[in-house]
Amino acid sequence: MEVYSKQELAPWLKQIEHLTQQVQELVAARPDWIPAEEAQALTGRSRAWFYMGRTAGTLPITMLPRAKGSRRVMYSRKDCIAYGIKHRILPPWYPGEMPK
């Protein structure tokens, strides 16, 4: 069994603390991912608009990185709803969103 000093463990503990904080933030945010078809319905935009925004890097909606070999694209439900409300595609009191 190896014995480490506090100085040797400090960088590891700092990294573990940082990762723990990131995990807690993600759990609190509860990202909800939806398929492209539902994202199109919520934003009122076409498949081509999403494709052009993705390829140009100007898409205002968060996209879940695709798994290797997968063609399925997932988008943030929260961003789609915010976009739809901002551009008056959805009513300001859209279900699932807290009134401001």
N, C-alpha and C positions, 0 to 999 in steps of 0.2 A: 504494500500500500504506500502510495506516494503522499508526501506532506507538502503543502504549498503555503507560502506566506501570504499575508494580507495584500501585499503589494503585487504579488503575482496573480491573485484572484480578482483584484479591483477591476481590471478591464472587462473580465468576463461578467462580473456582477453588474457592472454598468450597462453592458449590452443586454443582459437578461432583463434588467429593469426597464430599459428602453423598449424592448420587444413586448414586455408585459403591458406597458402603457399603450402601445399601438393596438394590441389585441383588445384592450378595454375600450378604446375609441371605436374600433370597428363593431364591437358588440353593441355599444351604445347607439351607433348610427344605424344599425340594422339595414344594410343595403338590400334593397329588394330589386332583383333583376327580372326583367320581362323580355320575351322574345321580340324580334323585329316587327312582327305583324301588329302586336299590341302597342308597341312604341309608335308605329305609324298612325294607328287610330287615335292615340292620345295627343299626338302633336299635329295631326292633320297634314303630315308631310308624306311624300312618296318614297318608295324604295330607292329611287335614283337620288333624291335629296340626301338621304342617309349615306349612300355610297359615296357621293361627291364630297360630302363633309368629312367622311372618314379618310378618304384618300388625300384630301387637301389638308387635313389636320385642323379643320375649322369647325368641326361638329360641336355644338354647344351642350351636348348631352354626354354624360359619362358612359363609356362603353367597357364592358367586362372583357379583358383580354381572352382571346380564343385559345382553347386547348390545342395542342399540336395535332394537326390533321383534321381538326373539326371545322366545319363551315358554318356552324350555328353562332349567331351573333346575339348578344344579350345587352340590354341597355338599362340604365338606372330609371326605375319607375318614378322616383321623386323628381328627377331632372325633366322627364317627359311631361309630368303634370305641371311643373313650374313653367315650362316652355309653352304648353297649351294654354295655361291661364294668362301668361304674359301676352301672348299673341291672340287672345280672345277666341280661342278654339274651344276652350272649356270654360264653364262659369267659375267665378271666383270662389264659390262655395263647393267645389267639386268634392264628391264623396271620398272619404279617406284622408282628407286634408283638414287640418285644424283651421278654423276661421281666424283671421288676423285682427 
